[in-house]
Amino acid sequence: MTADFFPKSNSDGFTGWRCEADFLEVSGFLLTELHPSSIAISDGAIDFAYTVEDDTVTRSYALERDTAGRITAFVHPDGARTEVVR
């Protein structure tokens, strides 16, 4: 799966990101001091890479799919699971 990422801004001057792919659409603003330096999407996970001091730290969210290939849940790096509701 390939995804397109592009910046998104609102009227208050916040800058966020939007991601669109075959079965995925994410849009929002992330209010944090640390933003990902890269984001990689595969069939089984979404990986966010961060630069912390001089090291690269990756946080991976595993994707669960049904037999039709639709994403039904994702698993956070700490093991918590979030179901996708349609």
Short mmCIF file of the C-alpha atoms (twelve columns), coordinates in Angstrom:
data_MODEL
# 
_entry.id   MODEL 
# 
loop_
_atom_site.group_PDB 
_atom_site.id 
_atom_site.type_symbol 
_atom_site.label_atom_id 
_atom_site.label_alt_id 
_atom_site.label_comp_id 
_atom_site.label_asym_id 
_atom_site.label_seq_id 
_atom_site.Cartn_x 
_atom_site.Cartn_y 
_atom_site.Cartn_z 
_atom_site.pdbx_PDB_model_num 
ATOM 1  C CA . MET A 1  0.000   0.000   0.000  1 
ATOM 2  C CA . THR A 2  1.318   3.452   -0.819 1 
ATOM 3  C CA . ALA A 3  0.225   6.575   0.971  1 
ATOM 4  C CA . ASP A 4  0.404   10.270  0.266  1 
ATOM 5  C CA . PHE A 5  1.237   12.693  3.074  1 
ATOM 6  C CA . PHE A 6  0.792   16.403  2.729  1 
ATOM 7  C CA . PRO A 7  0.634   19.374  5.099  1 
ATOM 8  C CA . LYS A 8  -2.611  20.772  6.398  1 
ATOM 9  C CA . SER A 9  -3.101  24.163  8.081  1 
ATOM 10 C CA . ASN A 10 -6.032  25.748  9.837  1 
ATOM 11 C CA . SER A 11 -7.050  29.361  10.388 1 
ATOM 12 C CA . ASP A 12 -5.258  29.527  13.757 1 
ATOM 13 C CA . GLY A 13 -1.900  28.879  12.104 1 
ATOM 14 C CA . PHE A 14 -1.503  25.283  13.302 1 
ATOM 15 C CA . THR A 15 0.127   22.952  10.824 1 
ATOM 16 C CA . GLY A 16 -0.771  19.268  10.758 1 
ATOM 17 C CA . TRP A 17 -0.771  16.473  8.202  1 
ATOM 18 C CA . ARG A 18 -3.153  14.454  6.129  1 
ATOM 19 C CA . CYS A 19 -2.616  10.912  4.896  1 
ATOM 20 C CA . GLU A 20 -4.569  9.197   2.140  1 
ATOM 21 C CA . ALA A 21 -4.134  5.630   0.920  1 
ATOM 22 C CA . ASP A 22 -6.203  2.805   -0.528 1 
ATOM 23 C CA . PHE A 23 -8.021  1.910   2.707  1 
ATOM 24 C CA . LEU A 24 -6.767  4.657   5.002  1 
ATOM 25 C CA . GLU A 25 -7.558  8.318   5.440  1 
ATOM 26 C CA . VAL A 26 -6.211  10.215  8.417  1 
ATOM 27 C CA . SER A 27 -6.365  13.941  8.971  1 
ATOM 28 C CA . GLY A 28 -5.595  15.989  12.011 1 
ATOM 29 C CA . PHE A 29 -3.419  18.264  14.022 1 
ATOM 30 C CA . LEU A 30 -0.891  16.896  16.451 1 
ATOM 31 C CA . LEU A 31 -0.139  19.293  19.278 1 
ATOM 32 C CA . THR A 32 3.178   18.082  20.586 1 
ATOM 33 C CA . GLU A 33 6.770   19.205  20.847 1 
ATOM 34 C CA . LEU A 34 8.013   16.100  19.036 1 
ATOM 35 C CA . HIS A 35 6.795   15.366  15.517 1 
ATOM 36 C CA . PRO A 36 7.718   12.282  13.467 1 
ATOM 37 C CA . SER A 37 10.711  12.664  11.185 1 
ATOM 38 C CA . SER A 38 9.255   9.976   8.904  1 
ATOM 39 C CA . ILE A 39 6.171   7.793   8.598  1 
ATOM 40 C CA . ALA A 40 6.135   4.426   6.829  1 
ATOM 41 C CA . ILE A 41 3.028   2.425   5.979  1 
ATOM 42 C CA . SER A 42 3.027   -1.254  5.069  1 
ATOM 43 C CA . ASP A 43 0.258   -3.835  4.823  1 
ATOM 44 C CA . GLY A 44 0.798   -4.799  8.450  1 
ATOM 45 C CA . ALA A 45 1.830   -1.630  10.287 1 
ATOM 46 C CA . ILE A 46 2.211   2.127   10.438 1 
ATOM 47 C CA . ASP A 47 5.648   3.137   11.734 1 
ATOM 48 C CA . PHE A 48 6.431   6.585   13.109 1 
ATOM 49 C CA . ALA A 49 10.143  7.445   13.401 1 
ATOM 50 C CA . TYR A 50 11.257  10.220  15.753 1 
ATOM 51 C CA . THR A 51 14.643  11.819  16.270 1 
ATOM 52 C CA . VAL A 52 15.360  12.008  19.996 1 
ATOM 53 C CA . GLU A 53 18.665  13.699  20.710 1 
ATOM 54 C CA . ASP A 54 20.882  11.884  18.176 1 
ATOM 55 C CA . ASP A 55 18.961  8.601   18.102 1 
ATOM 56 C CA . THR A 56 16.088  7.446   15.908 1 
ATOM 57 C CA . VAL A 57 13.190  5.943   17.860 1 
ATOM 58 C CA . THR A 58 10.408  4.100   16.024 1 
ATOM 59 C CA . ARG A 59 6.884   3.504   17.288 1 
ATOM 60 C CA . SER A 60 4.971   0.873   15.336 1 
ATOM 61 C CA . TYR A 61 1.193   0.396   15.243 1 
ATOM 62 C CA . ALA A 62 0.267   -3.092  13.991 1 
ATOM 63 C CA . LEU A 63 -2.770  -3.329  11.710 1 
ATOM 64 C CA . GLU A 64 -5.348  -6.123  11.992 1 
ATOM 65 C CA . ARG A 65 -7.426  -6.924  8.899  1 
ATOM 66 C CA . ASP A 66 -10.481 -9.012  8.094  1 
ATOM 67 C CA . THR A 67 -10.642 -11.569 5.281  1 
ATOM 68 C CA . ALA A 68 -11.569 -8.804  2.793  1 
ATOM 69 C CA . GLY A 69 -8.411  -6.876  3.708  1 
ATOM 70 C CA . ARG A 70 -10.167 -4.050  5.568  1 
ATOM 71 C CA . ILE A 71 -8.441  -2.709  8.678  1 
ATOM 72 C CA . THR A 72 -10.465 -3.804  11.712 1 
ATOM 73 C CA . ALA A 73 -8.126  -2.731  14.524 1 
ATOM 74 C CA . PHE A 74 -4.688  -1.426  15.305 1 
ATOM 75 C CA . VAL A 75 -2.391  -2.303  18.164 1 
ATOM 76 C CA . HIS A 76 -0.439  0.466   19.921 1 
ATOM 77 C CA . PRO A 77 3.255   0.087   20.811 1 
ATOM 78 C CA . ASP A 78 2.271   -0.580  24.447 1 
ATOM 79 C CA . GLY A 79 -0.031  -3.450  23.399 1 
ATOM 80 C CA . ALA A 80 -3.355  -1.614  23.752 1 
ATOM 81 C CA . ARG A 81 -5.798  -2.442  20.948 1 
ATOM 82 C CA . THR A 82 -8.206  -0.025  19.234 1 
ATOM 83 C CA . GLU A 83 -11.040 -1.351  17.052 1 
ATOM 84 C CA . VAL A 84 -12.010 0.468   13.882 1 
ATOM 85 C CA . VAL A 85 -15.733 1.207   13.845 1 
ATOM 86 C CA . ARG A 86 -17.435 1.724   10.502 1 
# 
